[in-house]
Amino acid sequence: MPQSTVPHRHVLVRCEVSNRDAVTSVRFVEQDHYRLWQYMMANKHDLIVRNAVPCLWLTDTEYQGHPALFDQAGPSEPVTCLRFAVFDQTTGLCSTLQRFVPTNESEQLRELLLRRVPPKLRASDDFVMEQQHGCAIIKTGIDGGRLGSPLEI
């Protein structure tokens, strides 16, 4: 079967998160994980999640290949995808982590996540970190109350 030439796209939820001091930040969460993530933010971390809207993340390369088309789809924001993979030689399994973050905050999150990885592991072939710049096309005017809900068939 021929390999697809279309880069992988991700459906995300863009939302605002506020702490008890009313400090607000923007988060991008994969739509499949949104409901659980929202529950954890509210019940474990005492954060308020608001203004959830769906968006489509695609690589800068794909966006630049069809700017007229994507510019019609809605407003966009630069968003970076950080991917980490760790191979555990004991179990023979690879654990992965993927986070989407506003590009202007990507270095800060990258450093925060890397602090949790021991330096010896970071220097080994059992650890991989990738960073991919992209763009989130935001769909405005959609009720965010159903985001992350299962499909009704």
QUIDA-V733697 format. One record per pair of residues at least 12 apart in sequence whose C-alpha atoms are under 10 Angstrom apart, sorted by the first residue. I is the first residue (numbers start at 0). J is the second residue. D is the distance in Angstrom with one decimal. If there is no record, write none. Layout:
# QUIDA-V733697
I_J_D / I_J_D
This chain:
# QUIDA-V733697
5_61_8.1 / 6_57_7.5 / 6_58_7.2 / 6_60_8.7 / 6_61_7.0 / 7_56_8.9 / 7_57_7.1 / 7_58_8.0 / 7_61_9.5 / 8_55_6.9 / 8_56_5.7 / 8_57_5.0 / 8_58_7.6 / 8_61_9.5 / 8_133_9.8 / 8_135_9.8 / 9_28_9.8 / 9_29_7.1 / 9_30_8.4 / 9_54_8.4 / 9_55_5.8 / 9_56_5.1 / 9_57_6.8 / 9_58_9.7 / 9_99_9.8 / 9_135_9.0 / 10_27_9.7 / 10_28_8.7 / 10_29_6.2 / 10_30_5.8 / 10_31_8.4 / 10_53_7.0 / 10_54_5.9 / 10_55_4.8 / 10_56_6.3 / 10_57_9.1 / 10_135_9.0 / 10_136_9.6 / 11_26_9.6 / 11_27_6.1 / 11_28_5.3 / 11_29_4.3 / 11_30_4.8 / 11_31_8.3 / 11_32_9.2 / 11_33_8.4 / 11_51_9.9 / 11_52_8.5 / 11_53_5.8 / 11_54_5.2 / 11_55_6.0 / 11_56_6.8 / 11_99_8.6 / 11_135_8.1 / 11_136_9.5 / 11_137_9.1 / 11_146_9.5 / 11_147_9.4 / 12_26_8.0 / 12_27_5.5 / 12_28_5.2 / 12_29_6.2 / 12_30_5.6 / 12_31_9.3 / 12_32_9.4 / 12_33_7.0 / 12_50_9.7 / 12_51_6.2 / 12_52_5.5 / 12_53_4.5 / 12_54_5.9 / 12_55_8.5 / 12_56_9.8 / 12_135_9.6 / 12_137_8.8 / 12_138_9.7 / 12_143_8.7 / 12_146_7.4 / 12_147_8.3 / 13_25_7.0 / 13_26_5.8 / 13_27_4.6 / 13_28_6.7 / 13_29_9.0 / 13_30_9.3 / 13_33_9.8 / 13_49_9.4 / 13_50_7.8 / 13_51_5.5 / 13_52_5.4 / 13_53_6.2 / 13_54_6.7 / 13_55_9.7 / 13_99_10.0 / 13_100_9.9 / 13_135_8.8 / 13_136_9.9 / 13_137_7.7 / 13_138_9.5 / 13_143_9.6 / 14_26_5.5 / 14_27_6.6 / 14_28_8.2 / 14_37_9.9 / 14_48_6.7 / 14_49_5.8 / 14_50_5.3 / 14_51_4.3 / 14_52_6.5 / 14_53_8.8 / 14_143_9.2 / 15_27_8.9 / 15_46_10.0 / 15_47_8.1 / 15_48_5.8 / 15_49_5.2 / 15_50_6.1 / 15_51_7.1 / 15_52_9.8 / 16_37_9.6 / 16_40_8.5 / 16_41_9.6 / 16_46_6.4 / 16_47_5.5 / 16_48_4.7 / 16_49_6.4 / 16_50_8.9 / 16_51_9.7 / 17_40_9.9 / 17_45_9.1 / 17_46_5.6 / 17_47_5.1 / 17_48_6.6 / 17_49_8.1 / 18_40_9.8 / 18_41_9.7 / 18_44_8.5 / 18_45_7.0 / 18_46_4.9 / 18_47_6.5 / 18_48_9.2 / 19_44_10.0 / 19_45_7.5 / 19_46_7.0 / 19_47_8.3 / 20_46_10.0 / 21_46_9.5 / 21_47_9.2 / 22_46_10.0 / 23_46_9.6 / 23_47_9.1 / 23_48_9.5 / 23_49_9.9 / 24_48_9.8 / 24_101_9.9 / 25_48_9.6 / 25_49_9.7 / 25_50_9.8 / 25_51_10.0 / 25_100_8.3 / 25_101_7.6 / 25_104_9.9 / 26_48_9.4 / 26_51_9.5 / 26_98_9.8 / 26_99_7.9 / 26_100_6.6 / 26_101_7.6 / 27_51_9.5 / 27_52_9.7 / 27_53_9.4 / 27_54_8.9 / 27_56_9.6 / 27_78_8.4 / 27_79_9.9 / 27_80_9.9 / 27_98_8.1 / 27_99_5.6 / 27_100_6.1 / 27_101_7.8 / 27_135_9.0 / 28_51_10.0 / 28_53_9.6 / 28_54_9.8 / 28_97_9.9 / 28_98_7.6 / 28_99_6.8 / 28_100_8.7 / 28_147_10.0 / 29_53_9.5 / 29_54_9.6 / 29_55_9.9 / 29_56_9.7 / 29_97_9.3 / 29_98_8.4 / 29_99_8.1 / 29_147_8.7 / 30_53_7.8 / 30_54_9.1 / 30_55_10.0 / 30_146_6.9 / 30_147_5.2 / 30_148_8.8 / 31_146_8.9 / 31_147_5.7 / 31_148_8.3 / 31_149_8.8 / 32_147_7.0 / 32_148_9.9 / 33_51_9.7 / 33_146_7.4 / 33_147_5.4 / 33_148_8.7 / 34_145_9.4 / 34_146_7.7 / 34_147_5.5 / 34_148_7.2 / 34_149_9.9 / 35_147_8.7 / 36_48_9.9 / 36_147_9.9 / 37_49_9.7 / 37_147_9.7 / 49_143_8.9 / 49_144_10.0 / 50_142_9.2 / 50_143_7.1 / 50_144_9.4 / 51_139_9.7 / 51_141_9.0 / 51_142_8.1 / 51_143_5.0 / 51_144_7.7 / 51_145_9.6 / 51_146_7.7 / 52_137_7.1 / 52_138_6.5 / 52_139_6.6 / 52_140_8.2 / 52_141_6.6 / 52_142_7.3 / 52_143_5.3 / 52_144_9.0 / 52_145_9.8 / 52_146_7.6 / 53_135_9.4 / 53_136_8.6 / 53_137_6.3 / 53_138_5.7 / 53_139_7.8 / 53_140_9.8 / 53_141_7.7 / 53_142_9.2 / 53_143_7.4 / 53_146_7.2 / 53_147_9.4 / 54_73_9.2 / 54_74_9.6 / 54_75_8.7 / 54_76_9.9 / 54_134_9.5 / 54_135_5.9 / 54_136_5.2 / 54_137_4.3 / 54_138_5.5 / 54_139_8.7 / 55_72_9.7 / 55_75_9.2 / 55_134_8.0 / 55_135_5.3 / 55_136_5.1 / 55_137_6.7 / 55_138_8.1 / 56_75_9.3 / 56_76_9.4 / 56_77_9.3 / 56_78_7.7 / 56_79_9.2 / 56_80_9.1 / 56_99_9.0 / 56_132_9.9 / 56_133_6.7 / 56_134_5.5 / 56_135_4.3 / 56_136_6.4 / 56_137_8.8 / 57_77_9.9 / 57_78_9.0 / 57_79_9.7 / 57_80_9.6 / 57_131_9.7 / 57_132_8.7 / 57_133_5.5 / 57_134_5.6 / 57_135_6.6 / 57_136_8.2 / 58_77_9.7 / 58_78_9.0 / 58_79_8.7 / 58_80_9.0 / 58_131_7.1 / 58_132_6.1 / 58_133_4.0 / 58_134_6.2 / 58_135_8.8 / 59_77_8.6 / 59_78_9.3 / 59_79_9.5 / 59_131_8.4 / 59_132_6.0 / 59_133_4.3 / 59_134_6.1 / 59_135_9.7 / 60_132_8.7 / 60_133_7.7 / 60_134_9.6 / 61_133_8.5 / 61_134_9.2 / 62_133_7.7 / 62_134_7.1 / 62_135_9.6 / 62_136_9.6 / 63_133_9.8 / 63_134_9.8 / 69_134_10.0 / 69_136_7.6 / 70_136_8.4 / 71_136_9.7 / 72_136_6.9 / 72_137_8.0 / 72_138_7.6 / 72_139_9.9 / 73_135_9.5 / 73_136_5.9 / 73_137_5.8 / 73_138_6.1 / 73_139_7.4 / 74_134_10.0 / 74_135_8.4 / 74_136_5.8 / 74_137_5.6 / 74_138_7.6 / 74_139_8.3 / 75_134_6.3 / 75_135_5.3 / 75_136_4.3 / 75_137_5.8 / 75_138_9.1 / 76_101_7.5 / 76_102_8.5 / 76_133_8.6 / 76_134_5.6 / 76_135_5.3 / 76_136_6.7 / 76_137_7.8 / 77_100_8.7 / 77_101_6.1 / 77_102_5.5 / 77_103_8.1 / 77_132_7.5 / 77_133_6.0 / 77_134_4.5 / 77_135_6.4 / 77_136_9.0 / 78_99_6.5 / 78_100_5.5 / 78_101_4.4 / 78_102_4.7 / 78_103_8.2 / 78_104_9.0 / 78_105_8.2 / 78_131_8.8 / 78_132_6.4 / 78_133_5.3 / 78_134_5.1 / 78_135_6.1 / 78_136_9.7 / 79_98_8.2 / 79_99_5.7 / 79_100_5.5 / 79_101_6.2 / 79_102_5.0 / 79_103_8.7 / 79_104_8.8 / 79_105_6.4 / 79_106_9.6 / 79_130_6.8 / 79_131_5.7 / 79_132_4.4 / 79_133_5.6 / 79_134_7.6 / 79_135_9.2 / 80_97_6.9 / 80_98_5.7 / 80_99_4.5 / 80_100_6.6 / 80_101_8.9 / 80_102_8.6 / 80_105_8.3 / 80_129_8.1 / 80_130_5.8 / 80_131_5.1 / 80_132_6.3 / 80_133_7.3 / 80_134_9.6 / 81_96_8.0 / 81_97_5.6 / 81_98_5.2 / 81_99_6.3 / 81_100_7.9 / 81_105_7.8 / 81_106_9.6 / 81_108_8.8 / 81_109_7.2 / 81_112_9.7 / 81_128_7.3 / 81_129_5.9 / 81_130_4.7 / 81_131_6.6 / 81_132_8.8 / 82_95_7.2 / 82_96_5.7 / 82_97_4.5 / 82_98_6.6 / 82_99_8.9 / 82_109_9.5 / 82_127_8.0 / 82_128_5.6 / 82_129_5.1 / 82_130_6.3 / 82_131_8.3 / 83_95_5.6 / 83_96_5.1 / 83_97_6.4 / 83_98_8.9 / 83_109_9.7 / 83_112_9.1 / 83_113_9.2 / 83_126_7.4 / 83_127_5.7 / 83_128_4.5 / 83_129_6.5 / 83_130_8.9 / 84_96_6.5 / 84_97_8.8 / 84_125_7.9 / 84_126_5.8 / 84_127_5.1 / 84_128_6.6 / 84_129_8.8 / 85_116_9.4 / 85_120_8.5 / 85_121_9.1 / 85_123_9.8 / 85_124_9.0 / 85_125_5.6 / 85_126_4.7 / 85_127_6.6 / 85_128_8.9 / 86_120_9.6 / 86_123_10.0 / 86_124_8.5 / 86_125_4.9 / 86_126_6.5 / 86_127_8.9 / 87_125_7.3 / 87_126_9.4 / 88_125_8.2 / 93_125_8.7 / 93_126_9.4 / 94_126_9.8 / 95_126_9.9 / 95_127_9.4 / 95_128_9.8 / 96_112_9.9 / 96_128_9.5 / 97_128_9.8 / 97_129_9.5 / 97_130_9.8 / 98_130_9.8 / 99_130_9.9 / 99_131_9.6 / 99_132_9.7 / 99_133_9.5 / 99_135_9.6 / 100_132_9.8 / 101_132_9.7 / 101_133_9.6 / 101_134_9.2 / 101_135_9.2 / 102_131_9.8 / 102_132_7.4 / 102_133_8.4 / 102_134_9.0 / 105_130_8.9 / 105_132_9.6 / 106_130_9.8 / 109_128_9.2 / 109_129_9.9 / 109_130_8.9 / 113_128_9.0
